[in-house]
Amino acid sequence: MDIQKLEKIFKENLEEYKKDFGFVCFFGSLNLEKDIDVFISPSKNVKKGYFLKQLILFLEKIRNELIEQKNNLLIVWHSTCEEEVSWLNTKKNTLKIHISSFPDIHPVTIPNYLPVLQRAKKILGNCKSVEEIKKTKLDYFFNYLFISNCLLSNYPKELEKEKIFSKINYIYKQITGKKKELSGSPKKQFFECCDLLDKKAY
């Protein structure tokens, strides 16, 4: 696997997400032996919860294609979790992708981040679209959901479930005043929480 091949895989799978993603790029060292930094942001009028769902679906497509080519995918959703995600990973031939998105833009002032994106290897859209990302009254919870996510991070299934359910119930309690009886897969509960936040924020 090299950066050109990965770029091709991204571009082929991004076709159906063109309306949802405002900007996609690779940045940093582009050293696949270590990891690859990827920035993906929502389009101007896309709700953040919906975007998070589409982002996971897109990354699942990338993972499935990599598996077909005898590679695995490990997603690091935020740098604070990078060490534990790497430590828990036991699969060989694994490409580690560090995802950056709207939590890296807000509350960080945009001018400080834009130069990095302007020099990046663009895959889709325009880096100026990040300036159009709209703030909401529930941005803390959208950011919390993104940062605490561990889907596609190769966690043991029970730990993944415990971590996702714990974070989601924190959000439900803060938003609705009570915890929710959770059932089904961590992905299902994550998606339902995204829907709840969209409903309350927009």
Protein Blocks (a to p, Z undefined) as FASTA:
>chain_A
ZZklmmmmmmmmmmmmmmmpmbdcdehjlpaklmccddddddfklcfklmmmmmmmmmmm
mmmmmmmnopacdddfbfklmmmmmmmpmcehiacdddddfklmpmcdfklmmmmmmmpc
cfbhjfklmmmpccdfklmmmmmmmmmpcghklpafklmmmmmmmmmmmmmmmmnopacd
dedjfklmmmmmmmmmmmmmZZ
